[in-house]
Structure formats: structure tokens, C-alpha cells
Amino acid sequence: QVQLVESGGGSVQTGGSLRLSCVVSGYSVSSYYIGWFRQTPEKERAGVAAIWKVGGAIYYADSVKGRFTVSQDNTRNTLSTVHLQMNNLKPEDSGMYYCATRSSWDRWSPDQALSERSYNYWGQGTQVTVSS
């Protein structure tokens, strides 16, 4: 059973930084995508960043380009950690952040990688609050 556990959320002021981590376990395959999504009460869950574990492709939403960086630790297929470094945070970055995953050997388009419909396993989320 694939499982994801997020950590690293918290409260910061505008301009601050946070680093989120997502531990993915349980895969028996080596190629999968891990995406980061943000959800607020007012908006649907939106893709923020994604990474393809084997292919190395990285995707960002336009709103976070230049501020957020996604990276992965080189761990085993069955255990992988992906980080989302968030710098120069803005109040509109606030929300519940989820990581998600799906196995695939195909190269996804940016729209696919940042769409929640592309993923079938989800973590429980971690809250990020940015105050002005």
C-alpha cells in the first residue's frame, strides 16, 4: 500500500520561508510522479509543483516559479522523500498543502502533472499560513 506523509507546515510572515517534506513509501516500481497541491476553503485544490522521480522532469505553477523549488532525496524505490522549499512566501500561498503520487513511465505534460485528477494516492496534508 502506497502511503504519503507530509510535514513542515507552519505559520510565517510575508517574505518568510518554509520547507515541506513528503515521505512516500510502499511503491514496488521505480517510476512515479509526486505532486504538491494547495487547497483553501475558497478555491479548489490546485497544483503547485511536481516531480517525476525517474525522468527528472519538474513542473511549477506560474504563481510559484522563482520562489518554490521541488527536490527529491535519492532513496530506494520503496521509500522516497520529496521536499518543497518555499521562499518569499505571500499571503495567497496560504492553505492546506497535500502531496500526491501516481506511478507512470510516461512523461506528463505540465497540465497533467499539476492536475489532481492525475494522482491516485494522497497524504493527509499540512497547513501553511502566511500573514501580512
DACORCOR-V10936 format. One record per backbone hydrogen bond with DSSP energy under -1.0 kcal/mol. NH is the residue of the N-H (numbers start at 1). CO is the residue of the C=O. E is the energy in kcal/mol with one decimal. If there is no record, write none. Layout:
# DACORCOR-V10936
<<NH:CO:E> <NH:CO:E>>
This chain:
# DACORCOR-V10936
<<3:25:-2.6> <5:23:-1.6> <7:21:-2.0> <12:129:-2.5> <14:131:-2.2> <15:89:-3.2> <16:13:-2.4> <18:86:-2.2> <20:84:-2.5> <21:7:-2.6> <22:82:-2.3> <23:5:-2.5> <24:80:-3.6> <25:3:-2.6> <26:78:-1.6> <33:102:-2.9> <34:51:-2.5> <35:100:-2.5> <36:49:-3.6> <37:98:-3.0> <38:46:-2.7> <39:96:-2.2> <46:38:-2.8> <48:36:-3.3> <49:36:-1.3> <50:59:-2.0> <51:34:-2.3> <52:57:-2.5> <53:32:-2.8> <56:52:-2.2> <59:50:-2.6> <61:48:-2.6> <64:61:-1.8> <67:64:-2.3> <68:64:-2.4> <69:85:-2.4> <71:83:-2.0> <73:81:-2.8> <75:73:-1.8> <79:76:-1.0> <80:24:-2.6> <82:22:-2.4> <83:71:-2.9> <84:20:-2.8> <85:69:-3.1> <86:18:-3.3> <87:67:-2.1> <89:16:-2.5> <93:90:-2.3> <94:91:-1.8> <95:128:-2.8> <96:39:-2.9> <97:126:-3.0> <98:37:-2.7> <100:35:-2.2> <101:121:-2.1> <102:33:-1.5> <104:31:-1.5> <113:109:-2.6> <114:110:-1.8> <115:112:-1.5> <118:115:-1.7> <119:116:-1.4> <120:101:-1.5> <121:101:-1.5> <123:99:-2.4> <126:97:-2.1> <128:95:-2.6> <129:10:-2.6> <131:12:-2.6>>
